[in-house]
């Protein structure tokens, strides 16, 4: 089993490897170079699901940001700003929020965006999103006053309304047409008529190969300068194409050759090769980074037993997981906090286990106390994203080391995204473990990050249940001031590391690589925007 990062290649050897990889781009031979109006990008994985409300997959959130807009958005200082909303008011008793949409809002088919579209979109999103679910527990009604005005009426004051609608953690509150938004939230929409700056070109999209987005001529940007996800989403290219290239070295070679313009996940152990190329820039767009996440399925053995979940805390060595993919300590750190490190909610409550881990004997003992009976433990294994590929192999081997019958269910990331939503037993197409990551900025917020919910089958994949945890999240949402929130965050973490909703695998930043003729790339946690970018 491979548990270490690929062998580091220096100098001419790396150049030779890149040249070799380039030969595999035979599917591109004979293709004329596109004009400056087309930007080609290789993103983190294949786009399998097109409904950004149905799934929390980042690649689907990217797709959503291309073709849909949001009511509010976070600016570069992580402050919520109006986006599709023009003005809003809050009643004196804090129970009614009233919003007016800005002028000129149209869907890509030319029909106007109305309050009915917004109300239906909010209702559908709130069924799937943890923060939306939390808000809706306090909502009496959401009503369309007229075509441009809608209101959220509350049963009790809830100060997070605007923050939740502006969040960048998945799923974002994207606005769809009413007819799509009326789709059962547990089913995917099949039409992609958006409210955002690009149009999804289904005719030229080739599933598994390329996904095409054209500038939306009906989109009217805000007048303010672009800032984070907020401000004017001015599209400065005619077309963006997400190219699906599974092999990272092949994608890197395509970037060097000018066949693509942008690469989301260049191999960190080959960054020196790209840094030496004067035509390529390296940058970190998500400054707070990502937080590796191992999700455990609470519905079935062995992880329906808390002892088995606690065993995973002692089994995991974050250093091993980080080294396997990132190698260079400049880009990663170990972190025991349930709210990520370097964030306001970071704390050290109930983290004694972190200093003891890895402790395989302790992990083995806990599995025995859980009554583990030798049944297979299904680990979903995405091969086309380095971190997920490496992490799944490591956890499977560490489980085998202590006598657990771990089996890898291998697919690409798109297959994992589909299978992780299945609530059937592992032997019937379900699962026990899958690997993903969350934005560290979102992990900081007990309400915004779907993975922080513990409301059972109504919640996020893994479906943890813990009443105390949910009560503490309610307290955090109602807390006044940072210090009060931080104290409750400590209590949440104290409880979380007792019932173990998930296991964090380490924190890192991921540099992106792009051709130096791209200008205006915005730095946003969790979303990579393609508006404001100029290809000179």
NORFEN-V113775 format. One record per residue. PSI is psi in whole degrees, 0 to 359 (NA if undefined). OMEGA is omega in whole degrees, -180 to 180 (* if undefined). Layout:
psi: <PSI | PSI>
omega: <OMEGA | OMEGA>
This chain:
psi: <137 | 119 | 1 | 159 | 159 | 152 | 129 | 132 | 126 | 153 | 235 | 331 | 319 | 319 | 319 | 319 | 318 | 321 | 318 | 316 | 326 | 329 | 337 | 357 | 35 | 334 | 346 | 347 | 140 | 351 | 126 | 146 | 132 | 159 | 170 | 350 | 355 | 129 | 126 | 132 | 143 | 117 | 188 | 337 | 180 | 148 | 100 | 321 | 132 | 359 | 106 | 359 | 324 | 329 | 157 | 8 | 131 | 320 | 326 | 327 | 323 | 313 | 316 | 319 | 334 | 316 | 348 | 159 | 172 | 159 | 317 | 165 | 153 | 132 | 187 | 339 | 12 | 32 | 135 | 136 | 151 | 143 | 286 | 338 | 141 | 298 | 159 | 157 | 157 | 132 | 161 | 327 | 3 | 21 | 349 | 121 | 125 | 133 | 143 | 129 | 150 | 162 | 152 | 7 | 123 | 152 | 168 | 348 | 3 | 353 | 148 | 149 | 127 | 170 | 329 | 322 | 318 | 314 | 315 | 322 | 317 | 315 | 317 | 315 | 319 | 339 | 325 | 337 | 134 | 317 | 321 | 319 | 316 | 317 | 317 | 340 | 339 | 0 | 127 | 318 | 156 | 122 | 147 | 116 | 315 | 192 | 333 | 356 | 134 | 163 | 147 | 116 | 127 | 156 | 338 | 155 | 141 | 103 | 2 | 6 | 307 | 317 | 318 | 320 | 341 | 351 | 152 | 355 | 145 | 146 | 137 | 159 | 81 | 143 | 121 | 168 | 151 | 320 | 326 | 322 | 343 | 357 | 141 | 125 | 340 | 356 | 153 | 144 | 155 | 353 | 142 | 63 | 109 | 173 | 8 | 194 | 348 | 160 | 133 | 117 | 93 | 329 | 322 | 356 | 138 | 107 | 129 | 351 | 304 | 150 | 123 | 133 | 125 | 151 | 133 | 109 | 344 | 356 | 131 | 108 | 158 | 162 | 340 | 154 | 150 | 137 | 111 | 227 | 357 | 177 | 194 | 116 | 79 | 119 | 123 | 6 | 162 | 330 | 145 | 135 | 123 | 111 | 134 | 102 | 109 | 321 | 124 | 326 | 326 | 317 | 320 | 318 | 322 | 323 | 315 | 325 | 355 | 12 | 331 | 165 | 337 | 139 | 120 | 319 | 71 | 148 | 122 | 327 | 356 | 15 | 327 | 328 | 316 | 322 | 333 | 351 | 117 | 347 | 3 | 136 | 145 | 133 | 154 | 113 | 327 | 94 | 329 | 344 | 191 | 161 | 112 | 137 | 124 | 118 | 133 | 139 | 112 | 348 | 337 | 157 | 150 | 349 | 6 | 349 | 128 | 329 | 321 | 323 | 319 | 327 | 325 | 331 | 321 | 340 | 332 | 133 | 104 | 325 | 318 | 317 | 320 | 317 | 322 | 328 | 321 | 329 | 305 | 115 | 346 | 337 | 358 | 167 | 153 | 148 | 124 | 353 | 138 | 350 | 20 | 158 | 149 | 17 | 162 | 331 | 1 | 137 | 172 | 19 | 133 | 47 | 20 | 325 | 330 | 322 | 334 | 333 | 145 | 143 | 83 | 324 | 320 | 318 | 317 | 317 | 317 | 322 | 320 | 319 | 333 | 352 | 27 | 130 | 13 | 0 | 154 | 141 | 114 | 118 | 115 | 132 | 101 | 120 | 345 | 5 | 119 | 311 | 314 | 322 | 306 | 315 | 319 | 319 | 319 | 311 | 323 | 317 | 320 | 325 | 316 | 324 | 331 | 16 | 13 | 134 | 79 | 134 | 131 | 128 | 99 | 134 | 188 | 179 | 325 | 322 | 321 | 316 | 320 | 314 | 328 | 342 | 352 | 126 | 7 | 163 | 154 | 322 | 347 | 25 | 2 | 213 | 169 | 324 | 138 | 159 | 135 | 200 | 161 | 155 | 133 | 326 | 324 | 325 | 335 | 338 | 114 | 342 | 317 | 324 | 122 | 327 | 344 | 349 | 148 | 54 | 31 | 217 | 351 | 346 | 205 | 163 | 131 | 324 | 50 | 152 | 126 | 112 | 321 | 319 | 315 | 322 | 321 | 324 | 321 | 317 | 319 | 317 | 329 | 352 | 144 | 112 | 156 | 316 | 319 | 318 | 317 | 322 | 318 | 326 | 323 | 318 | 321 | 314 | 320 | 315 | 320 | 317 | 2 | 316 | 347 | 80 | 337 | 177 | 128 | 143 | 6 | 161 | 140 | 163 | 144 | 108 | 145 | 162 | 140 | 159 | 143 | 353 | 6 | 133 | 147 | 22 | 126 | 146 | 112 | 131 | 129 | 344 | 139 | 109 | 149 | 6 | 166 | 354 | 131 | 137 | 104 | NA>
omega: <178 | 178 | -180 | 180 | -178 | -179 | -178 | -177 | -177 | 166 | -173 | 179 | 179 | 178 | 179 | 179 | 180 | 179 | 177 | -180 | -178 | -179 | 179 | 178 | -177 | 178 | -179 | -173 | 180 | 179 | 178 | 177 | 180 | 178 | -180 | 180 | -179 | 178 | -180 | -176 | 171 | -176 | -170 | -178 | -179 | 179 | -179 | -179 | -174 | -178 | -175 | 172 | -177 | -178 | 175 | -179 | -178 | -178 | 177 | 174 | 176 | 177 | 179 | -180 | 177 | -168 | 179 | 174 | -178 | 180 | 176 | -179 | 177 | 177 | -176 | 177 | 180 | 176 | -179 | 178 | 177 | 179 | 173 | 178 | 174 | -180 | 175 | 179 | 176 | -178 | -178 | -180 | 177 | -176 | -179 | 173 | 180 | -172 | 173 | 179 | 179 | -179 | 171 | -179 | 178 | 169 | -176 | 174 | 177 | 179 | -178 | 171 | -179 | 179 | 178 | 176 | -178 | -178 | 179 | 180 | 179 | -177 | -179 | 179 | -174 | 176 | -174 | -174 | -180 | 179 | 177 | 177 | -179 | 179 | -174 | 174 | 180 | -175 | 175 | -179 | 170 | -171 | 172 | 180 | 176 | -175 | -175 | -175 | 176 | -177 | 171 | -178 | -174 | 172 | -179 | 178 | -178 | -171 | -176 | -174 | -176 | -180 | -179 | 180 | -178 | -169 | 177 | 175 | -175 | -5 | 176 | 179 | 177 | -177 | 179 | 171 | -179 | -175 | 174 | -178 | 176 | 177 | 175 | -178 | 179 | 176 | -180 | 171 | -178 | 174 | -173 | 176 | -169 | 178 | -171 | -169 | 179 | 173 | 176 | -178 | -176 | -177 | -178 | 174 | 176 | -177 | 180 | -177 | -179 | -179 | -166 | 180 | 179 | 177 | -179 | -177 | -179 | -176 | 178 | -179 | 170 | -177 | -178 | 175 | 177 | 179 | -173 | 176 | -175 | 177 | -175 | 176 | -177 | -180 | -175 | 172 | -180 | -172 | 170 | 178 | 171 | 177 | 178 | 176 | -173 | -174 | -174 | 179 | 175 | 178 | 179 | 178 | 177 | 177 | 179 | -178 | -178 | 178 | 172 | -176 | -171 | 177 | -176 | -173 | 175 | 179 | -176 | -179 | 175 | -180 | -179 | 178 | -180 | 180 | -180 | -178 | -178 | -179 | -176 | 176 | 176 | -178 | 174 | -178 | 179 | -171 | 178 | 172 | -179 | -177 | -179 | -170 | 171 | -177 | -178 | -177 | -178 | -170 | -172 | 176 | 3 | -169 | 167 | 178 | -174 | -180 | 178 | 178 | 177 | 178 | -178 | 177 | -178 | -178 | -168 | 171 | -178 | -180 | 180 | -179 | -179 | 179 | -175 | -177 | -169 | 171 | -174 | -178 | 175 | -172 | -178 | 176 | 170 | -176 | 178 | -173 | 176 | -177 | 179 | -179 | -179 | 179 | -178 | -177 | 179 | 176 | -176 | -179 | 173 | -178 | 179 | 179 | -176 | 178 | -180 | -177 | 2 | 178 | -175 | -180 | 177 | 178 | 180 | 179 | -179 | 176 | 178 | 178 | 178 | -179 | -180 | -171 | 177 | -180 | 179 | 172 | -174 | 179 | 178 | -168 | 177 | -174 | -170 | 173 | -168 | -177 | -178 | 177 | -179 | -175 | 180 | 179 | -179 | -176 | 177 | -179 | 179 | 174 | 178 | -179 | -179 | 173 | 178 | -176 | -177 | 179 | 177 | 172 | -167 | 176 | 168 | -177 | 178 | 177 | 177 | 180 | 180 | -173 | -177 | 179 | -177 | 180 | 177 | 177 | -179 | -179 | 179 | 177 | 176 | -173 | 173 | -177 | 163 | -176 | 174 | 171 | 176 | 172 | -179 | 179 | 179 | 178 | 178 | -171 | -178 | -179 | -172 | -177 | -178 | -177 | 179 | 180 | 176 | -176 | 172 | -174 | 173 | -172 | -173 | -176 | -171 | 167 | 177 | 178 | 175 | -175 | -180 | 179 | -179 | 178 | 179 | 176 | 176 | 179 | 180 | -179 | -178 | -175 | 179 | 176 | -175 | -177 | 178 | 178 | -179 | 178 | 179 | 176 | 176 | 179 | 177 | -178 | 177 | -180 | -176 | -178 | 168 | -178 | 171 | 177 | -178 | 177 | 177 | -173 | -179 | -173 | -178 | 168 | -178 | 175 | 169 | 177 | 180 | 178 | -175 | 176 | 171 | 179 | 174 | 178 | -176 | 180 | -175 | 173 | 168 | 177 | 173 | -176 | 177 | 166 | 180 | -179 | 176 | 175 | -173 | *>
